[in-house]
Amino acid sequence: MNLLETGRLILRPYAQEDLPDYHRLMSDRENMYFLSDIATDTLEESRESLNAAIEVNARNKARRFCVVLKESARLIGGVGYEIQAVTPAGKIAGPMGWFILPEFQNRGYITEAAEKVLEFAFLHDGCVRIFTGCYKENLPTQSVMRKLGFRKEAERIESQWHDGKMKTRLEFAINKNEYKTER
């Protein structure tokens, strides 16, 4: 899998050495509130999750990148997508997702990282469509999706159980022909 770079970030595949930072990221309950289904509690659960991320990348079933600050080489988040289908037109990918440590939120890092991953997906990985989604109350993620050019395709009212209640889930997508290379 490729190494991707932006002005401030390096996006690279996960490695075993990432376990301490990965565990901090995945086990932070506040940070993983909307992603509780993939959050971890113990170091062993984080190790299993990290190994799974490394394995799906190696099997060419996903593109999962850790987000690393260039200035400090610190792992601060993750971004990626799954390959759902390979069609005659190209790959269908999703869900695309991202997360970042709380102290690095609201600085544009995730938008920068996800934008680079979209560029890679559409211009180098053969993707023709990428989908994603979030809970309606997750306004920061909706903002990132819109900045990246995703369009809302569906609103599933009270369709998923989360944090003790039914919640509305929004679904977004972007097709290759909608992707703008100049942002």
N, C-alpha and C positions, 0 to 999 in steps of 0.2 A: 504494500500500500504506500501511496505517495506521502511525502512530507509537504505540507502546505505552509506558506508564510504570508503574513499581512504586515502592515507597518509596525504593529506592536506585538504580534503573536506568532507562535509556532504551533501548528496543528500536526500532531504526529500520532501514530498508533500507540496504544497502551503497551506498557512493558511491566514485568514483574516488579521492577524497582519503584514503580508508582504506587505500590500498595499503601504506604502510610498516608500520602495525600489523597489517594482514591478513597480510603476508608473515612477520612475526615469529611470528604465531600459527600459520600453516599450515606453516612450515618448522621448527618446534621438534620435533625427532625424538622426544624424551621425551614431550612433550605429545600428539603425534599417533601414538603407538605403536599404539593400537588402531584408528586411522583411516589407516593407512599407504597405503591405496588412493587417498585424496584429498590426502595430504600433498604439499607442494611442496619443491623443492630450490633453485630459482633465483628471482630476482625476476621474471623473465619468466613462469615457470610460475605464480607467485602472481598476476601481472597477468591471465593467461588465466583462472585460477580465479575471480578477483574479477569479471572481465567476464562470465563464465558465470553467476555468482550474480546479478549485476545484470540480465542478460538474462532469466533464468527468472522473476524477480520481475516484470519488465516485461511478459512474455508471459502472466502470470497462471498459470504452471505450478507455482509454488512460493511459499512464504512463508519467505524467509531474512532473518533479522534479525541485525544486529550488536548485541552487548551492550555498552552504554556506561555507565560510572559517572557518575551525576549530579554528584557532587562535583568531578570533575576533567575530565569529558568525554572520558575515555580509553576507547578500544575495548579490551575485555578478553576478548571471546569471541564466540561465535555460537550461534544456536539457530534451528531452522526445520524445515520439512517440505515434502515434495513432494505435489502433487495427483496421485494415481494414477488415479482414475476419478471420473466424475460419474454417479451412479445416480439413479433416481427418488426414493430416500430421502434423498439428499444426497451430499456428497463423501467419498470414501475417501482418506485421506492417509497418507503414510509413505514411506520411513522418516522418523520424527522423529529429529533428532539435535542434539547440542550439543557444544561444546568451549570450553575456557577456558584462559587462560595459567596456567602452574603457580603463580605467586606469588599468584593469586587463588582457587585451589582451596580447598575445605574451609571456605568462608565462607558457603555457602548461596546464592551468586549464581546458579549454574546452576539450582538448584531454583526460585528466585524467578522467573528469566527464563522457564524452560520452563512453569511454572505459568501465567504470564501469556499465553504463546503458546497453551497449551491452552484457556484461557478464550476467547481471540480465535477460535480454530479452531471451537470448539463453539457459542459464543454469537453470533458475528458473521460467520464465513466459511462457514457451512453444512456443516461437517464432521459426519459421523455416526460415523466410526470412524477411529482413528489407530493405526498400528502402528509398532513399532521393534524393535531387537534389539541384542545385544552378545555378545562372547565371554564364556564362563562365568567366566573369570578376571578380568573387568573388574568387580570388586565395587563401586567407587564409582558406576559408571553404573547397575548393578542397584539400588543404594540409591536413587538419584534416581528411577528408574522406579517403584519401589514407593511412594515418598513422593507421587508424582504420581497414584497410583491405577491404574497399568498392572498388568495381570495376566499372568503367564507363561502362554503358550499352547503352547509347544513347546520341546523341547530336541533339537537336531540334533547327535547325538554324532559328534565328529570329522568334521564336514561341510565345514569350510573350511580352506584352506591359509593359514597366517599365521606369519610369522617362522620359517620353516624346518620347520614341523610342522603336522599336522592338529589343528584345535582344535574344541571344542564351541561351538556358537552357540545362544544362547537367544533366543526370540522372544516379544515382549510386545505387548499391545494394550489399548486402552480404547475403549469405545463411548460415545456421547454420553449415553445413559441411565445409564451408570455414573459419569459425571463429577459430582463434588460441587462446587457453586459456593462453599460455605462450607468453607474449609480452615483 
